[in-house]
Amino acid sequence: MSDVMLCGILRMPFNDDGDMHLMQLKQACREAATQLESRADALAALQTAALKVVNETDRIHDNEPWPTKYRAPYGAIVELRALLTKQTR
């Protein structure tokens, strides 16, 4: 099951009829869906930063003369490292 489907199911409305256990279940479902969505956003940011590193590395390797083509794209790597550090906390 995809995360999108799971979030849809977790956010699906249902009648709790004032039952405390069902009200707690409904709240737990909403919180789980929110967590899934925030993690999906964080993963998208990491994927974007990683792609930026790859693209910048390819550009440098393809377009620059010999000594320069082997340097790392420092700015893109710093951005990716910051996102990865944020994810491990």
VENRAVEN-V871905 format. One record per residue. N is the residue number from 1. RES is the residue in one letter. PSI is psi in whole degrees, -180 to 180 (none if undefined). OMEGA is omega in whole degrees, -180 to 180 (none if undefined). Layout:
BEGIN
N:RES:PSI:OMEGA  N:RES:PSI:OMEGA
END
This chain:
BEGIN
1:M:135:-180  2:S:161:178  3:D:-35:180  4:V:-45:178  5:M:-44:-179  6:L:-43:178  7:C:-39:177  8:G:-42:179  9:I:-43:-180  10:L:-30:-180  11:R:-1:-179  12:M:130:-180  13:P:143:172  14:F:154:-176  15:N:122:180  16:D:-7:177  17:D:31:179  18:G:5:180  19:D:122:-177  20:M:-41:-179  21:H:-41:178  22:L:-35:177  23:M:-40:177  24:Q:-39:178  25:L:-43:179  26:K:-45:179  27:Q:-42:179  28:A:-39:178  29:C:-44:180  30:R:-43:180  31:E:-39:179  32:A:-42:179  33:A:-41:179  34:T:-42:178  35:Q:-44:179  36:L:-43:-179  37:E:-40:-180  38:S:-36:178  39:R:-34:178  40:A:-40:178  41:D:-42:179  42:A:-40:178  43:L:-40:179  44:A:-40:178  45:A:-41:177  46:L:-43:180  47:Q:-40:178  48:T:-44:180  49:A:-41:179  50:A:-41:178  51:L:-37:177  52:K:-42:177  53:V:-46:-179  54:V:-48:-178  55:N:-42:179  56:E:-39:177  57:T:-45:177  58:D:-43:-179  59:R:-45:180  60:I:-45:-177  61:H:-38:-176  62:D:-30:-169  63:N:-11:-173  64:E:155:177  65:P:172:-169  66:W:-61:-173  67:P:-32:-177  68:T:-33:-175  69:K:-16:-179  70:Y:7:176  71:R:153:180  72:A:149:175  73:P:86:-168  74:Y:-47:-177  75:G:-43:-180  76:A:-37:179  77:I:-40:178  78:V:-43:179  79:E:-45:179  80:L:-44:180  81:R:-40:179  82:A:-41:178  83:L:-41:180  84:L:-40:178  85:T:-42:179  86:K:-36:-179  87:Q:-29:-176  88:T:-6:180  89:R:none:none
END
